[in-house]
Amino acid sequence: MVDAVVEAAARILETRGLGGFNTNAVAERAGISVGSLYQYFPSKEAVVAALSVRERALLAAEVAAAAQSAASLSLEDALHRLAGAAIRRQLARPALARILDFEEQRLALEESDRATTRDIAGHVVALLRAHGAVLTVADLEKAAFDVIAIARALIDAAAGRGAVEPTALEGRIVRAALGYLTGLSHGAC
């Protein structure tokens, strides 16, 4: 039932936005009574928080899989894998991602965001450690968080403009990350 409620919330946010989002609408879409919804979620904010946790877990899983598949690749190719995973997750449900970005700040869900970012950063640190010979950055943990910030900023900016071309966006993220990590231009690693 919890999964049905969370998915119903996602669909309402995607189609109606925040203006059409309330517990009655979520319960109706999930096919349950509002009383049943309140047994699991005390408020619509709690539903949004659960949805945010779900979406962040999906992102972390995709990045983990990409990092694992990129373990033996060059730094540039590995960054392409990671950037591609992040872009696919954001673009899978772009309207939902934009709303959740806003709601996560409004609802002060920063700790959930930080936990996911730490998880993703661990994968990036491992990747950077494997390519240490070509890096000009010394603090790999700080560099991992910086690379995540670069990717997030570029993805959010592109999504905010609409009509995102994933391959071009991936290339921009990789060039920015490579420049930061190695001081070299695209294709030099």
C-alpha positions in Angstrom: 0.0 0.0 0.0 2.9 2.4 0.8 4.3 1.9 -2.7 0.9 2.6 -4.2 0.5 5.8 -2.3 4.0 7.0 -3.2 3.5 6.3 -6.9 0.1 7.9 -6.8 1.7 11.0 -5.3 4.3 11.0 -8.1 1.7 10.8 -10.8 -0.4 13.6 -9.3 2.7 15.8 -8.9 3.6 15.1 -12.5 0.2 15.8 -14.0 -1.3 18.4 -11.6 1.7 19.9 -9.9 1.6 21.2 -6.3 -1.7 23.0 -6.8 -3.6 19.7 -7.3 -1.6 17.8 -4.7 -3.4 16.8 -1.4 -4.0 13.7 0.6 -7.5 13.2 -0.7 -6.3 13.2 -4.3 -3.4 10.9 -3.5 -5.7 8.4 -1.7 -8.2 8.5 -4.5 -5.5 7.9 -7.1 -4.0 5.0 -5.0 -7.5 3.5 -4.7 -7.6 3.7 -0.9 -9.5 5.7 1.7 -7.9 8.9 3.0 -8.1 7.3 6.5 -6.0 4.4 5.2 -3.5 6.8 3.8 -3.2 8.6 7.2 -2.4 5.2 8.8 0.9 5.3 6.9 1.5 9.0 6.3 0.5 11.7 8.8 0.5 14.5 6.1 1.0 15.2 2.5 4.5 16.4 3.4 5.2 12.9 4.7 4.1 11.5 1.4 6.5 13.9 -0.4 9.3 12.9 1.9 8.7 9.2 1.2 8.6 10.0 -2.6 11.9 11.9 -2.3 13.6 9.0 -0.5 12.4 6.6 -3.1 13.6 8.8 -6.0 17.0 9.4 -4.3 17.4 5.6 -3.7 16.8 5.0 -7.4 19.4 7.6 -8.3 21.9 6.1 -5.9 21.3 2.6 -7.3 21.8 3.7 -10.9 25.0 5.5 -10.0 26.3 2.5 -8.1 25.6 0.2 -11.1 27.2 2.7 -13.4 30.3 3.0 -11.2 30.6 -0.8 -10.9 30.4 -1.2 -14.7 33.0 1.6 -15.2 35.6 0.2 -12.8 38.0 -0.8 -15.6 37.4 2.1 -18.0 39.4 5.3 -18.5 38.5 8.3 -16.4 36.7 10.0 -19.2 34.7 6.9 -20.1 33.9 6.2 -16.4 32.7 9.8 -16.0 30.5 9.3 -19.1 28.9 6.3 -17.4 28.2 8.2 -14.2 26.9 11.3 -15.9 24.7 9.2 -18.2 23.2 7.4 -15.2 22.4 10.7 -13.4 20.9 12.2 -16.6 18.7 9.2 -17.2 17.4 9.3 -13.7 16.6 13.0 -13.9 15.0 12.8 -17.3 13.0 9.7 -16.5 10.5 11.9 -14.8 11.6 15.5 -15.4 8.5 17.2 -14.0 8.6 15.1 -10.9 12.3 15.8 -10.4 11.9 19.6 -10.6 9.0 19.5 -8.1 10.9 17.3 -5.7 14.0 19.5 -5.9 11.8 22.4 -4.8 9.9 20.4 -2.2 13.1 18.9 -0.7 14.3 22.5 0.1 11.0 23.7 1.3 10.5 20.7 3.6 14.1 20.8 4.8 14.9 17.3 3.6 18.5 18.2 3.4 19.7 15.2 5.6 18.1 12.7 3.2 19.8 14.6 0.3 23.1 14.6 2.1 22.9 10.8 2.8 22.3 10.0 -0.8 25.0 12.4 -1.9 27.5 10.8 0.5 26.6 7.4 -0.9 27.1 8.6 -4.5 30.3 10.3 -3.4 31.7 7.1 -2.2 31.4 5.6 -5.7 33.0 8.7 -7.2 35.9 8.6 -4.7 36.6 4.9 -5.6 36.6 5.9 -9.3 38.9 8.8 -8.7 41.2 6.6 -6.5 41.6 4.2 -9.5 42.6 7.1 -11.7 44.8 9.0 -9.2 47.8 9.1 -11.6 46.0 11.6 -14.0 44.4 13.8 -11.3 45.6 17.2 -10.2 43.3 17.3 -7.2 44.6 16.1 -3.9 41.5 15.7 -1.7 39.5 13.0 -3.5 36.5 13.2 -1.2 36.2 17.0 -1.7 36.7 16.4 -5.5 33.9 13.8 -5.5 31.5 16.2 -3.9 32.6 18.9 -6.3 32.0 16.6 -9.3 28.6 15.8 -8.0 27.8 19.5 -7.6 29.0 20.2 -11.2 26.8 17.4 -12.6 23.8 18.4 -10.5 24.1 22.1 -11.5 24.4 21.3 -15.2 21.6 18.7 -15.2 19.2 21.0 -13.2 20.0 24.0 -15.5 19.4 22.0 -18.6 16.2 20.5 -17.3 15.0 23.9 -16.3 15.4 25.1 -19.8 13.5 22.1 -21.2 14.3 20.1 -24.3 17.4 18.4 -22.9 19.7 16.6 -25.4 21.1 13.9 -23.1 24.3 13.1 -25.2 25.3 16.8 -25.4 24.6 17.3 -21.7 26.6 14.3 -20.8 29.5 15.7 -22.8 29.3 19.0 -21.1 29.3 17.4 -17.7 32.3 15.2 -18.5 34.3 18.1 -20.0 33.7 20.2 -16.9 34.6 17.3 -14.5 37.7 16.4 -16.5 38.9 20.0 -16.6 38.4 20.3 -12.8 39.9 16.9 -12.0 42.9 16.9 -14.4 43.4 20.4 -15.6 43.3 18.9 -19.1 40.8 19.4 -21.9 38.4 16.8 -23.2 40.0 13.6 -24.6 43.3 14.1 -22.8 42.8 11.3 -20.3 
